[in-house]
Amino acid sequence: MLMPMAALKQAVSGVFLAALVISILVVNLLSTMLSPGQHFIPFAPMLMINRRKDVDIWNVEQRIVDWKPCQWWKAKPLTPLPEKSNGYIKVECYGGLNQMRRDLCDGVGIARLLNATFVLPNFEVAAYWNDTSGFADIFDVDYFIQQMEGFVHVVKELPEDLAGRKPVRVDCHKRKGHFDYVESVLPALLDHIFIAITPAMSQRSDRYPIYAKAARCHACFEALRLVKHLEQKGSQLLKMIPQPFLSLHLRFEPDMIAYSQCQYTNLSQNSIDAIEAARAGRIPWAGNAALSWRKRGKCPLTPKETAFMLQALQIPVETNVYLASGDGLLEGEGFTSVYTNSYTKSLLLNETSLMGMHGNSRAALDYYVSINSDAYIATYFGNMDKMVFAMRALRGLSKTLLLNRRAFAEAVYHGLHGQKLTEVLWKTHKNDFKTGRASALPDCFCQSILQNPL
């Protein structure tokens, strides 16, 4: 006997309601069962995200604050350079391309502070980057020297009377503020004539006199440009990416995960093995310490989490995305399975074009594309992101954003998921973009108030 239509509808509704209740209970149960070091992200299906066509995360008309280069280093005249130099300083640059670029910029400021001649550095690359390129292989040396005229004396090599002399290394690791340089480093410079330093990350360049700060800013943002063949390769790559496009600096490599001391669930075995191999004795946080660390936004976003956050920001899945990522990116399919129009340099350039290019030169291509993209999003505010944010601000490109890992982690910790989670993420990032909070640039850039906040 067939069931009456009304009864059939009531039965179907009851089954649907029961399934919904069970799903909610399962989500809550999983959330409470997880250990503090783990995380469970209850992603909403793509179609459940309420896309408002009238809302744009990049609505520049709503911006309250913008960042522009400060006039004190853009304006002239400069404080004249002393006629006699106190000696020669060479900066020892280590790490990836943008970390070395940061050290170089700091070194220029220190050289000007101590009235020293700046000797172009070597790039001391760690084995991880598998790279032997030097300063002249990445940056246009002659252009740099020309641009720095009047800011600081720059030479490629030592004069003949000092040729062959090795620099005396001065440890600057724990120095803070320009008084340490003047009181501790300057005597060594005067005694030995030629010294080598590694600027410490904790340096307070805001305490420098204006002429030293100006030299540092000008070196970093005006005097450094890529060598011609890298610019040409970058321009070629830029033309191959479908327009318009978003450049995404997606960071989820074994070394950075190991360094973060975070734990992740639901990773592939290959990813787990790669992370464990990179830990090198760093023990992941556990228990309440792991939970607190993650709540503070210290854990890198997975590609899957990144895709979810971009959807929450109303960025369509059809968007053309250039992945400015290294070859060691893990779990990349978690992003590319959602944003299917994703491109990389390895995908667009043939093997012949990339032959002989290693860490620094490949990073230079990502940098070039990112400072010229229609929009740029960073998942982790590292050295490259700081440089790209600054260069885009210098060029007046305001569609730049840093994903707020802390807001995401706190919302998930408090049990938000689905539509409520997307709404929180939208409001947070919209406010970050409007107020310029996510692109705060120290030292060389100043806030420009565009309009009074409502």
Backbone torsions as a table, in degrees:
resi	resn	phi	psi	omega
1	MET	NA	129.9	-178.0
2	LEU	-74.5	142.6	178.5
3	MET	-76.2	134.9	177.3
4	PRO	-56.5	150.1	-175.8
5	MET	-58.5	-43.3	-178.5
6	ALA	-62.0	-43.1	179.9
7	ALA	-66.6	-36.3	179.3
8	LEU	-63.6	-45.9	179.0
9	LYS	-60.2	-42.3	-179.3
10	GLN	-64.0	-38.6	-179.8
11	ALA	-66.6	-44.5	179.4
12	VAL	-61.8	-43.6	179.2
13	SER	-60.8	-41.2	179.9
14	GLY	-63.7	-40.7	178.7
15	VAL	-64.2	-44.0	-179.5
16	PHE	-62.3	-43.7	179.8
17	LEU	-63.8	-41.8	179.4
18	ALA	-63.0	-41.8	179.0
19	ALA	-62.9	-40.1	179.9
20	LEU	-64.5	-44.7	179.4
21	VAL	-62.1	-42.6	179.7
22	ILE	-63.0	-41.1	179.5
23	SER	-60.3	-43.8	-179.9
24	ILE	-64.3	-41.9	179.4
25	LEU	-63.8	-38.4	179.6
26	VAL	-64.9	-43.8	178.6
27	VAL	-58.8	-47.8	-179.9
28	ASN	-63.4	-39.4	-179.6
29	LEU	-64.3	-45.5	179.0
30	LEU	-61.6	-39.5	-178.6
31	SER	-63.5	-37.1	-177.6
32	THR	-82.2	-23.7	-177.5
33	MET	-79.6	-21.3	-175.1
34	LEU	-68.5	143.7	174.2
35	SER	-72.8	159.6	-176.0
36	PRO	-58.9	-26.3	-178.1
37	GLY	-81.7	-8.7	-177.8
38	GLN	-101.6	171.7	177.1
39	HIS	-145.0	147.0	178.6
40	PHE	-128.1	118.4	-177.6
41	ILE	-106.6	102.2	-179.0
42	PRO	-77.4	81.5	-175.7
43	PHE	-67.0	138.1	174.7
44	ALA	-80.6	142.2	174.4
45	PRO	-57.2	148.7	-174.3
46	MET	-54.2	-41.1	-175.4
47	LEU	-72.7	-16.2	-179.1
48	MET	-82.5	-12.7	179.1
49	ILE	-75.8	125.0	-176.6
50	ASN	-77.5	98.5	-178.9
51	ARG	-85.2	118.2	179.4
52	ARG	-100.1	111.1	-174.1
53	LYS	-65.4	-22.3	-177.8
54	ASP	-86.9	2.4	-177.2
55	VAL	-112.8	132.3	-179.0
56	ASP	-134.0	122.1	179.3
57	ILE	-61.9	-25.1	-176.8
58	TRP	-96.0	23.1	-179.5
59	ASN	-69.9	93.4	-174.7
60	VAL	-68.2	-19.9	-179.4
61	GLU	-67.3	-20.5	-179.9
62	GLN	-91.4	-3.3	-178.5
63	ARG	-65.3	136.7	179.6
64	ILE	-98.5	-37.2	-176.4
65	VAL	-128.9	140.0	174.1
66	ASP	-128.4	165.0	178.9
67	TRP	-116.6	131.2	179.5
68	LYS	-135.5	154.7	177.8
69	PRO	-60.1	135.0	-178.7
70	CYS	-66.1	141.6	-177.0
71	GLN	-69.9	-21.7	-176.5
72	TRP	-66.8	-22.0	175.1
73	TRP	-105.5	-14.0	176.3
74	LYS	-86.8	-29.1	-176.3
75	ALA	-82.2	155.0	176.2
76	LYS	-123.5	165.0	10.8
77	PRO	-82.5	162.5	177.8
78	LEU	-89.2	160.4	169.7
79	THR	-68.6	123.5	-175.4
80	PRO	-58.5	143.8	175.9
81	LEU	-72.8	140.0	173.7
82	PRO	-59.7	148.7	-177.3
83	GLU	-67.2	-34.9	-176.8
84	LYS	-110.0	133.1	178.4
85	SER	-87.0	150.5	178.7
86	ASN	-83.6	-6.1	-178.9
87	GLY	147.2	-161.1	-174.3
88	TYR	-124.5	135.5	178.1
89	ILE	-121.3	131.1	173.9
90	LYS	-119.0	133.2	-178.7
91	VAL	-95.7	131.2	175.0
92	GLU	-89.7	113.7	-175.2
93	CYS	-106.0	127.6	-178.8
94	TYR	-126.4	160.9	173.3
95	GLY	98.9	-154.3	178.5
96	GLY	-80.3	175.1	-174.2
97	LEU	-55.6	-48.7	-173.7
98	ASN	-77.0	-25.6	172.5
99	GLN	-68.0	-42.0	178.9
100	MET	-67.5	-36.1	177.6
101	ARG	-63.8	-39.6	177.4
102	ARG	-62.3	-45.5	179.1
103	ASP	-62.7	-38.5	178.5
104	LEU	-62.1	-45.5	180.0
105	CYS	-61.4	-43.6	178.1
106	ASP	-62.6	-38.8	179.9
107	GLY	-63.0	-36.9	177.3
108	VAL	-63.2	-44.2	178.6
109	GLY	-61.1	-40.0	179.7
110	ILE	-67.0	-41.6	179.0
111	ALA	-60.0	-42.9	179.5
112	ARG	-68.3	-38.0	178.9
113	LEU	-59.5	-40.6	-176.4
114	LEU	-95.6	7.8	-178.0
115	ASN	53.3	50.9	-179.8
116	ALA	-112.7	159.4	173.5
117	THR	-87.2	131.6	-176.2
118	PHE	-89.7	121.6	177.5
119	VAL	-95.1	127.2	-178.3
120	LEU	-55.4	134.5	-171.6
121	PRO	-85.5	164.2	163.5
122	ASN	-91.3	157.3	175.4
123	PHE	-103.2	106.9	-178.0
124	GLU	-87.6	92.3	-172.7
125	VAL	-90.7	134.1	177.3
126	ALA	-68.9	159.7	-176.7
127	ALA	-59.2	-27.1	-177.3
128	TYR	-57.0	-38.1	-176.7
129	TRP	-82.8	-11.4	177.3
130	ASN	49.1	53.2	-172.8
131	ASP	-141.2	141.4	178.5
132	THR	-123.1	14.7	-176.5
133	SER	-70.9	145.8	178.0
134	GLY	-105.8	-175.1	-178.3
135	PHE	-56.3	-45.2	-176.0
136	ALA	-70.9	-16.7	177.6
137	ASP	-79.5	-18.7	-176.6
138	ILE	-111.3	-45.5	-173.9
139	PHE	-112.7	150.5	179.7
140	ASP	-74.7	104.1	-173.6
141	VAL	-64.1	-50.3	-176.7
142	ASP	-61.6	-38.5	178.1
143	TYR	-64.5	-41.3	-180.0
144	PHE	-62.0	-46.4	-179.1
145	ILE	-63.3	-42.4	179.5
146	GLN	-62.7	-44.3	-177.5
147	GLN	-67.4	-27.5	-176.3
148	MET	-87.5	0.5	177.1
149	GLU	-59.4	129.3	-178.8
150	GLY	90.6	-18.0	178.3
151	PHE	-96.7	-47.1	-179.7
152	VAL	-160.9	149.3	175.2
153	HIS	-74.8	132.1	-179.7
154	VAL	-129.2	135.0	175.6
155	VAL	-132.2	151.8	176.4
156	LYS	-77.9	-38.6	-176.9
157	GLU	-140.6	164.6	178.0
158	LEU	-70.7	154.1	175.2
159	PRO	-64.9	165.4	-174.3
160	GLU	-57.3	-38.7	-177.1
161	ASP	-68.7	-13.7	177.4
162	LEU	-114.7	-0.7	-176.7
163	ALA	-58.2	135.6	179.9
164	GLY	88.4	-11.3	179.6
165	ARG	-77.1	136.8	176.7
166	LYS	-89.5	142.3	-178.5
167	PRO	-71.6	149.6	171.9
168	VAL	-84.4	122.7	-176.1
169	ARG	-80.6	129.1	178.7
170	VAL	-112.3	121.3	-177.4
171	ASP	-75.7	115.8	179.3
172	CYS	-111.9	13.7	-170.5
173	HIS	-57.7	-37.6	-175.1
174	LYS	-110.7	13.7	178.9
175	ARG	-73.5	143.3	178.7
176	LYS	-135.6	123.9	176.6
177	GLY	81.6	159.8	-174.5
178	HIS	-71.1	-18.4	179.2
179	PHE	-65.6	-34.7	176.5
180	ASP	-64.1	-41.7	179.8
181	TYR	-64.9	-46.8	-177.4
182	VAL	-66.8	-43.4	-174.5
183	GLU	-82.2	-30.9	-174.5
184	SER	-108.0	-37.8	-175.1
185	VAL	-88.7	-38.8	-179.0
186	LEU	-57.5	-43.7	177.0
187	PRO	-57.3	-39.3	178.5
188	ALA	-65.8	-38.7	177.8
189	LEU	-62.7	-44.9	-179.5
190	LEU	-67.0	-33.9	-179.2
191	ASP	-75.5	-42.0	-171.0
192	HIS	-105.5	-11.2	177.0
193	ILE	70.6	-39.3	-177.5
194	PHE	-130.6	115.3	-179.4
195	ILE	-127.9	159.9	175.1
196	ALA	-122.9	137.9	-179.2
197	ILE	-135.6	158.2	169.0
198	THR	-120.9	109.5	-178.6
199	PRO	-59.7	139.2	178.6
200	ALA	-82.8	148.4	-179.6
201	MET	-65.2	-22.3	-175.0
202	SER	-87.1	7.6	-176.5
203	GLN	-62.1	140.5	178.3
204	ARG	-100.9	82.8	-177.1
205	SER	-68.7	-15.9	178.5
206	ASP	-67.6	-15.4	178.9
207	ARG	-88.0	-7.0	179.3
208	TYR	-64.4	153.0	168.6
209	PRO	-64.8	158.7	-170.6
210	ILE	-58.1	-36.3	-177.4
211	TYR	-68.9	-32.2	177.9
212	ALA	-73.9	-39.6	177.3
213	LYS	-65.0	-39.3	179.9
214	ALA	-63.4	-41.4	178.8
215	ALA	-62.1	-42.7	179.8
216	ARG	-63.3	-47.7	-178.4
217	CYS	-64.7	-43.5	-178.2
218	HIS	-65.0	-39.8	179.1
219	ALA	-62.6	-42.1	-173.1
220	CYS	-74.4	-38.8	-168.7
221	PHE	-116.0	-5.2	178.6
222	GLU	-125.6	-31.4	-169.8
223	ALA	-95.6	-14.1	-178.3
224	LEU	-98.7	117.7	171.4
225	ARG	-136.3	152.2	-176.3
226	LEU	-67.3	153.0	175.0
227	VAL	-62.1	159.5	-170.5
228	LYS	-58.4	-43.5	-175.3
229	HIS	-68.5	-30.9	176.8
230	LEU	-73.8	-38.1	176.1
231	GLU	-63.3	-40.0	178.6
232	GLN	-65.3	-41.2	178.3
233	LYS	-66.3	-40.0	177.4
234	GLY	-64.7	-40.7	177.9
235	SER	-64.6	-39.3	176.8
236	GLN	-62.0	-45.3	179.2
237	LEU	-63.0	-42.4	-179.0
238	LEU	-59.0	-40.2	-178.9
239	LYS	-71.6	-22.0	-178.0
240	MET	-83.3	-16.3	-179.6
241	ILE	-82.3	127.0	177.7
242	PRO	-56.4	135.9	-176.7
243	GLN	-100.9	153.1	-15.6
244	PRO	-72.6	165.4	-177.5
245	PHE	-147.9	158.2	176.2
246	LEU	-105.0	129.8	173.1
247	SER	-94.2	124.5	-177.6
248	LEU	-117.3	118.6	175.1
249	HIS	-88.5	91.9	-174.8
250	LEU	-93.8	112.3	-176.1
251	ARG	-108.2	110.3	171.7
252	PHE	-156.4	66.1	-178.9
253	GLU	-105.0	157.5	-176.1
254	PRO	-55.5	-42.0	-174.8
255	ASP	-67.7	-40.4	-178.5
256	MET	-72.8	-32.3	176.6
257	ILE	-67.2	-43.0	178.3
258	ALA	-62.5	-42.3	-179.2
259	TYR	-65.5	-33.6	-178.8
260	SER	-71.3	-21.0	-179.4
261	GLN	62.2	31.5	178.0
262	CYS	-98.4	155.2	175.7
263	GLN	-112.4	148.0	-179.6
264	TYR	-133.3	147.0	175.9
265	THR	-106.7	164.6	174.4
266	ASN	61.2	32.2	173.0
267	LEU	-94.1	157.5	177.0
268	SER	-68.5	159.9	-179.8
269	GLN	-63.4	-36.2	178.4
270	ASN	-61.9	-41.5	178.9
271	SER	-66.1	-42.7	179.4
272	ILE	-60.1	-44.3	-179.0
273	ASP	-64.9	-41.4	-179.0
274	ALA	-64.9	-39.9	179.6
275	ILE	-67.7	-44.2	-179.8
276	GLU	-62.6	-38.0	179.5
277	ALA	-66.5	-28.2	-177.6
278	ALA	-88.5	-10.9	-174.7
279	ARG	-64.2	-37.9	175.5
280	ALA	48.9	47.7	176.3
281	GLY	92.2	-9.4	177.5
282	ARG	-77.4	114.9	-177.7
283	ILE	-86.6	128.0	179.8
284	PRO	-61.8	150.0	174.7
285	TRP	-62.6	150.2	179.5
286	ALA	-138.2	162.1	176.1
287	GLY	62.4	-142.4	-177.9
288	ASN	-65.3	-29.4	178.1
289	ALA	-64.0	-40.0	178.6
290	ALA	-66.1	-40.7	179.8
291	LEU	-64.9	-44.7	179.3
292	SER	-64.0	-40.9	-179.9
293	TRP	-62.0	-43.9	-179.0
294	ARG	-69.0	-39.8	179.1
295	LYS	-61.2	-29.2	179.4
296	ARG	-80.0	1.5	177.2
297	GLY	77.7	26.2	-176.5
298	LYS	-86.2	-9.6	-175.9
299	CYS	-96.7	129.6	178.6
300	PRO	-58.0	144.7	177.2
301	LEU	-73.0	138.3	172.8
302	THR	-74.6	159.4	175.5
303	PRO	-56.4	-35.8	179.4
304	LYS	-67.0	-42.5	177.2
305	GLU	-63.7	-38.7	178.9
306	THR	-62.4	-43.5	178.5
307	ALA	-61.0	-41.6	179.0
308	PHE	-63.0	-42.6	-178.5
309	MET	-66.0	-39.2	178.0
310	LEU	-64.4	-37.4	175.8
311	GLN	-64.8	-38.8	178.2
312	ALA	-63.3	-27.6	178.8
313	LEU	-87.0	12.2	176.9
314	GLN	65.1	26.2	175.7
315	ILE	-87.3	113.5	-173.1
316	PRO	-58.2	147.0	-179.7
317	VAL	-70.2	-12.5	177.8
318	GLU	-84.2	-3.0	-177.6
319	THR	-59.8	138.8	172.6
320	ASN	-75.1	124.1	-176.0
321	VAL	-124.4	125.5	171.8
322	TYR	-96.9	121.8	-179.9
323	LEU	-89.1	103.0	177.2
324	ALA	-84.2	75.6	-173.5
325	SER	-132.7	156.1	177.3
326	GLY	-76.1	170.9	-178.8
327	ASP	-69.1	-14.2	-176.7
328	GLY	-91.1	11.8	-178.7
329	LEU	-58.5	129.7	178.7
330	LEU	-100.8	151.8	173.5
331	GLU	57.2	29.9	-176.6
332	GLY	-59.7	-28.8	-179.3
333	GLU	-64.9	-20.2	175.7
334	GLY	-63.4	-25.6	176.1
335	PHE	-95.3	-48.5	-173.8
336	THR	-69.0	-19.9	176.4
337	SER	-73.4	-19.2	177.5
338	VAL	-98.4	-54.0	176.9
339	TYR	-95.7	86.2	-170.2
340	THR	-74.8	-17.9	177.3
341	ASN	-90.9	57.4	-178.3
342	SER	-105.6	141.8	-175.3
343	TYR	-133.8	149.6	174.8
344	THR	-132.3	164.6	178.3
345	LYS	-63.5	-35.6	179.9
346	SER	-67.2	-30.4	179.2
347	LEU	-76.9	-37.4	-173.9
348	LEU	-88.0	-35.2	180.0
349	LEU	-98.0	139.9	179.9
350	ASN	-75.5	168.1	-176.0
351	GLU	-61.1	-33.2	179.7
352	THR	-63.7	-41.0	-179.1
353	SER	-65.6	-33.4	-177.1
354	LEU	-92.4	-5.1	-177.3
355	MET	-61.5	133.3	179.3
356	GLY	83.5	-5.7	178.5
357	MET	-94.7	125.7	-179.2
358	HIS	-117.5	-148.6	-171.3
359	GLY	-53.4	-56.7	-174.3
360	ASN	-65.8	-47.6	-177.1
361	SER	-68.9	-34.7	176.6
362	ARG	-70.2	-39.7	176.2
363	ALA	-63.3	-33.9	178.7
364	ALA	-63.7	-35.5	177.3
365	LEU	-66.3	-44.1	177.5
366	ASP	-61.0	-41.1	178.8
367	TYR	-62.4	-45.9	-177.9
368	TYR	-61.7	-45.9	179.7
369	VAL	-63.3	-41.4	-174.5
370	SER	-68.5	-35.1	179.7
371	ILE	-79.4	-7.1	178.9
372	ASN	-115.2	3.3	-177.0
373	SER	-77.1	161.9	178.0
374	ASP	-66.7	-34.8	177.8
375	ALA	-148.9	156.3	-178.4
376	TYR	-139.3	131.9	177.0
377	ILE	-128.3	134.1	177.7
378	ALA	-111.2	140.5	176.1
379	THR	-96.2	-12.5	-177.2
380	TYR	-153.8	125.5	-171.7
381	PHE	-82.9	73.6	-179.6
382	GLY	-93.0	-168.5	-176.2
383	ASN	-62.7	-40.4	178.5
384	MET	-64.7	-42.6	-178.3
385	ASP	-62.3	-42.5	179.1
386	LYS	-61.7	-39.6	179.9
387	MET	-71.3	-41.7	179.6
388	VAL	-66.0	-43.5	178.2
389	PHE	-56.6	-44.4	-177.6
390	ALA	-66.7	-45.0	-178.5
391	MET	-66.8	-35.1	177.5
392	ARG	-69.1	-38.0	175.6
393	ALA	-63.9	-39.8	178.7
394	LEU	-61.3	-34.7	-178.1
395	ARG	-90.4	-0.1	179.7
396	GLY	76.6	22.6	179.1
397	LEU	-96.3	102.8	-171.0
398	SER	-92.7	-9.0	-179.1
399	LYS	-79.7	74.2	-175.4
400	THR	-137.6	133.7	-173.9
401	LEU	-150.6	144.8	173.6
402	LEU	-107.6	125.2	177.6
403	LEU	-66.0	133.4	-174.3
404	ASN	-87.9	92.8	-177.3
405	ARG	-65.8	-35.3	-177.8
406	ARG	-67.1	-44.1	178.9
407	ALA	-61.2	-39.6	179.4
408	PHE	-64.6	-48.1	-177.1
409	ALA	-64.7	-41.0	-179.5
410	GLU	-66.9	-39.8	179.9
411	ALA	-64.1	-42.4	179.2
412	VAL	-66.6	-39.3	179.3
413	TYR	-59.7	-36.5	-179.1
414	HIS	-85.0	10.5	172.0
415	GLY	86.4	8.9	179.0
416	LEU	-73.5	142.6	177.1
417	HIS	-157.0	170.5	178.0
418	GLY	58.1	-135.7	-174.7
419	GLN	-62.5	-37.6	-179.7
420	LYS	-65.1	-38.5	178.6
421	LEU	-66.3	-43.4	-179.8
422	THR	-63.8	-36.6	179.9
423	GLU	-66.1	-41.6	178.1
424	VAL	-63.5	-44.5	-179.6
425	LEU	-64.8	-39.8	178.5
426	TRP	-61.3	-50.4	-177.3
427	LYS	-62.5	-41.4	-179.3
428	THR	-62.3	-49.6	-175.7
429	HIS	-74.5	-31.2	176.2
430	LYS	-64.3	-41.7	178.4
431	ASN	-67.1	-39.9	177.1
432	ASP	-59.3	-43.5	-178.5
433	PHE	-68.4	-42.2	-178.7
434	LYS	-63.7	-40.0	-174.7
435	THR	-93.4	-4.1	-180.0
436	GLY	73.2	12.4	-175.4
437	ARG	-66.6	-34.5	-175.2
438	ALA	-78.4	-8.1	-179.1
439	SER	-125.1	32.9	-179.1
440	ALA	-60.1	127.0	-176.8
441	LEU	-120.2	118.2	-176.6
442	PRO	-82.5	168.1	166.3
443	ASP	68.6	-68.4	-169.7
444	CYS	-98.4	-6.3	-176.6
445	PHE	-123.1	146.1	-177.7
446	CYS	-121.6	150.9	178.2
447	GLN	-71.7	139.3	175.3
448	SER	-121.0	115.5	-178.6
449	ILE	-78.9	118.4	-177.4
450	LEU	-87.4	-35.8	-178.7
451	GLN	-161.8	159.5	177.4
452	ASN	-73.1	135.9	177.7
453	PRO	-62.6	144.5	-179.2
454	LEU	-68.8	NA	NA
